[in-house]
Amino acid sequence: MTGFVSDSPSNGVPPLITSEQQNLAAVVDLLSGHRLAVLTGAGLSTDSGIPDYRGPNSAPRSPMTYQQFTGDEELRRLYWARNHVGWHFMRHATPNAGHYAVAQLEERGLMSGLITQNVDRLHEEAGSRTVVDLHGRFDRVVCLDCHTVVTRNDLARRLDELNPGFAERVGQEGIIELAPDADAVVDQTSDFTIAPCHVCGGMLKPDFVFFGENVPKDRVARSYEMVDDAGALLVAGSSLAVMSGLRFVRYAHKQEKPVVIINRGATRGDDRAALTVNVGVSAALSMLASSLPDLSQAVG
């Protein structure tokens, strides 16, 4: 392994131990010479303080489905109250070493593109440019009736006006428990006022894919193109528990392209991976960004 510099605690990323370095050396050997399609999940953003859904230390969660959100006003009120509190905390999250490592891989020409299941936009903030936000983005809100899109900042101001002091009051009650989509655990929400669309008065929804919704076809098509243009698929921080991400592992495997999965814990794609590495995602990506050689003219 050449060019490896261990991450220091000052980077907020635990250093890799010897056995992990050896496993990642095998990843470097396998991926060298290939342009990569990269698929990331919630496990990458945990070092930025955003919990994941299915990591080894994650609390059990039952995310609200699209059908529940649209079909039940009280559940929708519960959702927006929790999201309003979570937004105030999550919007301050910053990219970690793993996000910057992915941006570095792209800058060096080692990637065909990035597919992320995360809605937090931290990849873009870190400098990634060729990105498919597979599940959407948490910084926008869409009207389900007239399809007007507004920023989450604008909606936050309206919700603050409709619910003065709500987020601050909840924050003072104790530690806020978050989920990857800015959903916070909040119990008292019956007095929360929902904001309608300012254009038509319709139902507003965060501009990301809920459980029970389908990923838009154009995003799926662009993601497949990234895999087509790559010589290998690197998965980082995803359990691949839902088909929206697993499909790309199956697709790459069917094309006989090597699949490498870096994740804490087992994934649904392990049986189709050439290598699986159970290590911290941020540290692993940092190592790969510093260790993978530049592509030769014969790109894989």
VOVEX-922749 format. One line per 4 residues: number of its first residue (from 0); for each residue x, y negated, z negated of C-alpha. Coordinates in steps of 0.05 Angstrom, whole numbers, plus 5000, padded with zeros to 4 digits. Last residue first. Layout:
<pts>
NUM) X Y Z  ...
</pts>
This chain:
<pts>
299) 4778 4998 5335  4817 4940 5363  4876 4956 5408  4905 4886 5410
295) 4930 4898 5339  4887 4878 5280  4921 4844 5221  4939 4889 5164
291) 4893 4905 5106  4927 4892 5040  4908 4822 5016  4835 4826 5036
287) 4832 4898 5012  4858 4880 4943  4808 4824 4935  4753 4870 4958
283) 4772 4921 4905  4776 4870 4849  4707 4842 4867  4675 4911 4873
279) 4697 4942 4808  4713 5015 4822  4678 5080 4842  4707 5092 4910
275) 4671 5132 4964  4707 5154 5027  4684 5183 5094  4614 5166 5074
271) 4552 5203 5099  4538 5242 5035  4551 5179 4993  4495 5140 5026
267) 4444 5146 4971  4494 5115 4923  4533 5140 4862  4561 5092 4810
263) 4600 5027 4810  4607 5015 4884  4656 5016 4942  4629 5056 5001
259) 4671 5070 5063  4638 5091 5127  4680 5117 5185  4647 5110 5254
255) 4619 5174 5283  4562 5137 5317  4514 5177 5274  4554 5155 5213
251) 4547 5082 5233  4472 5089 5240  4463 5127 5175  4502 5075 5138
247) 4462 5021 5173  4396 5053 5153  4417 5054 5080  4411 4979 5075
243) 4337 4967 5089  4324 5040 5070  4325 5024 4996  4371 5056 4944
239) 4434 5038 4981  4468 5032 4913  4501 4969 4939  4564 4935 4913
235) 4608 4939 4975  4594 4978 5038  4648 4978 5092  4628 5002 5161
231) 4680 5021 5214  4700 5006 5286  4654 4946 5291  4615 4915 5349
227) 4559 4966 5344  4555 4955 5268  4548 4880 5280  4496 4894 5333
223) 4456 4936 5283  4455 4877 5237  4430 4830 5291  4373 4879 5306
219) 4354 4885 5232  4353 4810 5225  4310 4803 5287  4261 4856 5262
215) 4243 4818 5198  4255 4862 5136  4189 4895 5118  4151 4878 5055
211) 4132 4926 4998  4187 4902 4953  4194 4828 4968  4234 4800 5025
207) 4260 4729 5015  4233 4660 5029  4202 4651 4961  4126 4648 4968
203) 4077 4590 4972  4002 4601 4981  3963 4548 5018  3946 4475 5002
199) 3957 4456 5075  4018 4410 5075  4039 4406 5002  4035 4482 4996
195) 4007 4499 4927  4045 4490 4862  4029 4539 4806  4013 4513 4737
191) 4040 4552 4677  3994 4556 4616  3988 4632 4618  4064 4641 4623
187) 4087 4662 4554  4131 4724 4563  4190 4703 4606  4242 4752 4633
183) 4274 4714 4690  4267 4729 4765  4322 4693 4802  4323 4746 4857
179) 4382 4784 4827  4349 4792 4758  4357 4747 4698  4352 4754 4622
175) 4350 4686 4588  4379 4687 4517  4334 4654 4466  4274 4608 4456
171) 4312 4546 4477  4311 4568 4550  4236 4575 4548  4228 4504 4525
167) 4277 4477 4577  4241 4513 4633  4173 4488 4610  4193 4416 4595
163) 4141 4386 4641  4100 4438 4679  4068 4402 4738  4125 4353 4745
159) 4178 4407 4736  4141 4450 4786  4144 4393 4837  4218 4382 4825
155) 4232 4457 4831  4193 4459 4896  4241 4408 4926  4301 4445 4901
151) 4273 4510 4929  4275 4478 4997  4213 4475 5040  4188 4518 5097
147) 4119 4508 5128  4090 4574 5151  4018 4548 5153  3986 4603 5111
143) 4043 4642 5077  4078 4577 5060  4153 4588 5055  4204 4573 5000
139) 4279 4565 5010  4341 4570 4965  4328 4644 4948  4349 4670 5016
135) 4325 4726 5060  4330 4801 5050  4379 4814 5107  4416 4748 5100
131) 4455 4763 5164  4522 4728 5160  4574 4705 5210  4599 4644 5171
127) 4629 4666 5105  4659 4607 5068  4649 4621 4994  4584 4582 4994
123) 4559 4625 5051  4575 4688 5012  4542 4658 4950  4475 4651 4986
119) 4438 4683 4926  4391 4727 4968  4434 4789 4966  4424 4846 5015
115) 4483 4821 5055  4503 4839 5126  4570 4809 5145  4600 4806 5214
111) 4647 4836 5266  4702 4832 5214  4778 4832 5213  4787 4765 5248
107) 4830 4736 5193  4775 4686 5175  4726 4743 5168  4771 4781 5119
103) 4782 4716 5081  4707 4705 5074  4700 4775 5046  4755 4760 4996
99) 4721 4696 4975  4658 4733 4958  4697 4785 4920  4736 4733 4880
95) 4671 4703 4853  4622 4654 4884  4586 4606 4837  4522 4611 4798
91) 4490 4544 4780  4427 4557 4820  4416 4620 4778  4400 4583 4713
87) 4347 4533 4736  4322 4584 4786  4310 4636 4732  4263 4589 4694
83) 4222 4573 4757  4224 4646 4778  4193 4668 4712  4138 4617 4717
79) 4129 4632 4791  4122 4707 4779  4074 4702 4721  4029 4654 4761
75) 4031 4704 4819  4012 4760 4770  3954 4717 4747  3933 4702 4818
71) 3932 4775 4839  3933 4797 4913  3991 4759 4943  4042 4774 4889
67) 4017 4844 4874  4019 4863 4948  4088 4834 4957  4113 4876 4900
63) 4138 4851 4833  4203 4882 4811  4199 4940 4761  4262 4936 4720
59) 4304 4982 4676  4363 4945 4645  4427 4948 4685  4490 4978 4655
55) 4504 5031 4708  4480 4985 4764  4410 4991 4791  4378 4923 4792
51) 4438 4876 4791  4454 4821 4742  4477 4752 4767  4535 4726 4725
47) 4582 4714 4784  4618 4779 4769  4551 4813 4779  4547 4784 4849
43) 4581 4842 4885  4537 4895 4853  4477 4860 4883  4492 4886 4953
39) 4542 4878 5009  4547 4907 5079  4611 4894 5118  4620 4909 5192
35) 4694 4920 5200  4744 4914 5257  4787 4975 5253  4863 4980 5255
31) 4870 4995 5182  4804 5021 5153  4827 5092 5135  4896 5073 5108
27) 4867 5015 5068  4814 5060 5039  4867 5111 5019  4904 5056 4983
23) 4839 5040 4948  4838 5108 4916  4911 5100 4894  4896 5031 4865
19) 4838 5060 4827  4883 5114 4797  4933 5060 4776  4885 5013 4741
15) 4853 4954 4776  4854 4888 4740  4789 4860 4712  4761 4801 4752
11) 4748 4733 4720  4806 4704 4759  4843 4688 4693  4840 4763 4677
7) 4892 4774 4732  4879 4808 4797  4934 4855 4819  4973 4834 4880
3) 4976 4884 4936  5017 4865 4998  5031 4935 5021  5000 5000 5000
</pts>
